[in-house]
Amino acid sequence: MASDLNRCEFIGRLGANPEVRYAPSGDAVCNFSIAVNYKAKEKENTEWVRIVVFGKWAGICSDYLKKGSKVFVAGRMTTRKWVNKDGVDQYTTEIIMDYMQMLGGKTDDTPAPKKPDAYRQIKEGNIVDLEDDVPF
């Protein structure tokens, strides 16, 4: 008998900063959505994918991800049902994340790392970068 498979993988960018809440047990729950682009019939389309994160990954996502971050997300799809304030059934399909990898380079507001002192020297009373003295 064949096994079923519930596995989803996406690459996209966060549409907003992750939101973190805490369950009564103290466990963190993180929510965010990513925009996933695809092309169909020469037209660019965007699909928004809701992501839910539990446990240690929730803390990692809340600490390191922000609006515009490009990520690879993997997990399983689930659909929740609830009743809204008007008594109407509502449904939400989400990905319960079990793996994430940040993609892309550093963002513009990330400070540049300091150069080690081995690359600096004092010249005429001022500290200068040795790389600035390279003639090419």
N, C-alpha and C positions, 0 to 999 in steps of 0.2 A: 504494500500500500504506500502510495506517495505521500510525503509530508507537505503540508501547506507552508507558504512563505509569506510573511508580512514584513517586508523590508523596503524602506524608502531612503533615497539619497538625493540631496539637493546641493547645488552651489548657488548662492545668492548673496544679496546685501541686506543688512538690517534696515528696516524702514523707520525705526525709532530705537531709543535706548531700551535695553532689557528692563522689565519690571520684576522685582523680587518681592515675594511675600513669604511669610513663615506660617507653617501649620501649627496647630496647638502643641504638637510634639516637639516643636522647635526646628523641624526640618525645613530647609529652604526650598521654595518652588519659584522657578524663573520662567517668564513668558516673553517671547518676542516673535516678530514676524519677519520673514525674509521675502524679498522680491526676486522671483526667478523669471528670467527672460527667455523667450523662445521665438523662433521665426516660423510662421505658417503662411503659405501663399504670398511670399515676399513682404509680409507685414510683421513688424516686431510686436510681440505681445508680452504682457507681464502677468504672472500669476502670483498671488500672495499666499504664502504658506505659514500657518501658525505653528509655532514650536513651543513645547512644554518641556522643562528640564527639572529633574529632581536630584537630590543628593549632592555629592561633591561637584558635579558638573554645573549645578545651579550657581554655586559660589564662583566658579571659574568664569562662567558666562557673564555674571553680573560685574565681576572685577575687570574683565579684559575686553568685552565687546561694547560697542556703542553704535549709534546711528551711522550707517554708511559702511560699517565693517563688512568685509567680504569673508564668507565662511563656507566650509563644507560641513553639512549636517547629515547624520544618518540616524535612523530609528525606525519605529513601527507606527503605522497609521491607526488611529482610533477615532471613533465618533461618539461624542457625548450628547445626551438629550437632557433638556431641562424645560421647565414651564416658566414663561415670562410673566410679568405683572398682570397682563391681560388674560392669563390662563391659556395662552397658545403654546403648543409644543414648539421648541426651538432645537436646532441641531448644530453642532460645530464639529468639523473634522480637523484633527490636530495630529502632529507628529510628536510622539514621545521620544525625545532624543536620548540616544545612548552613546553617541560619539560626535565630536566636533573638532574641526581643525581650522584655525585661522589662516586665511589666504591673503596674498598681496603683501605689499611693503608697509613700512611704517607710515603713519598719517602725518600730515603737515604740523599738527600741534604736539607731536611727540618730540621731546628734546633730543638733540643729537648727543650721542655718547661722548664723554670726555676722552681726549687722547691720553694715553699713558705718558708719564713724565719722560720716558725714554725717547719720545719724539719731540721733546722740547729742550731748549737750552736758553741760557741767559746771554743776551748779546747787547752790549752797551747799556746795561742796567734794566733791560726789558726782556720779558719772556717771549720768545718767538717759536713758531713751529718749524721744525727741521724740514718738513715737507715743502715749506715755502721757499727754501733755498735750493731746491732741485732745479737745475738749469733746463729741463725739458718739460 
